[in-house]
């Protein structure tokens, strides 16, 4: 699954990959509705809902 905006791919579900993508998390969105067992990494910007258009 991926995110498409204006006919361009803007996101890929990392669970679909077979190899390490060698990237770091830049920000977490919708943490206000995350699973109770999910752990947020330290130092990552978090938004309770969606991120502002110009973070």
C-alpha positions as CSV (number, residue, x, y, z in Angstrom):
1,X,0.0,0.0,0.0
2,X,1.2,3.5,-0.7
3,X,0.1,7.1,-0.4
4,X,-0.7,8.9,-3.7
5,X,-1.1,12.6,-4.0
6,X,-1.7,14.4,-7.3
7,X,-0.9,11.2,-9.1
8,X,2.6,10.8,-7.4
9,X,3.6,8.2,-4.8
10,X,4.3,10.0,-1.5
11,X,4.5,7.1,0.9
12,X,5.0,3.3,1.1
13,X,4.0,1.0,3.9
14,X,7.4,-0.2,5.2
15,X,5.9,-3.5,6.1
16,X,5.8,-4.3,2.4
17,X,9.6,-4.1,2.1
18,X,11.9,-7.2,2.2
19,X,15.0,-5.3,3.1
20,X,16.1,-2.6,5.6
21,X,15.2,0.8,4.0
22,X,18.0,2.5,6.1
23,X,15.8,5.5,7.0
24,X,14.9,7.1,10.3
25,X,11.5,8.3,11.5
26,X,11.1,12.0,11.0
27,X,7.7,12.5,12.7
28,X,4.8,10.5,14.0
29,X,1.2,11.6,13.2
30,X,-2.0,10.6,14.8
31,X,-0.3,9.6,18.1
32,X,-3.6,10.5,19.9
33,X,-5.1,7.4,18.6
34,X,-2.1,5.0,18.6
35,X,-2.4,1.5,20.1
36,X,-1.7,1.4,23.9
37,X,1.2,-0.9,23.3
38,X,3.0,1.2,20.7
39,X,6.2,2.9,21.9
40,X,7.1,6.3,20.5
41,X,10.8,6.7,19.9
42,X,12.6,9.6,21.8
43,X,13.3,12.7,19.9
44,X,10.8,12.3,17.1
45,X,8.3,15.1,16.6
46,X,4.8,13.9,17.4
47,X,1.3,15.2,16.4
48,X,-1.9,14.2,18.1
49,X,-3.6,14.3,14.8
50,X,-2.3,15.3,11.3
51,X,0.8,17.3,10.9
52,X,0.5,21.0,10.0
53,X,1.0,21.8,6.3
54,X,4.2,23.7,7.0
55,X,5.8,22.0,10.0
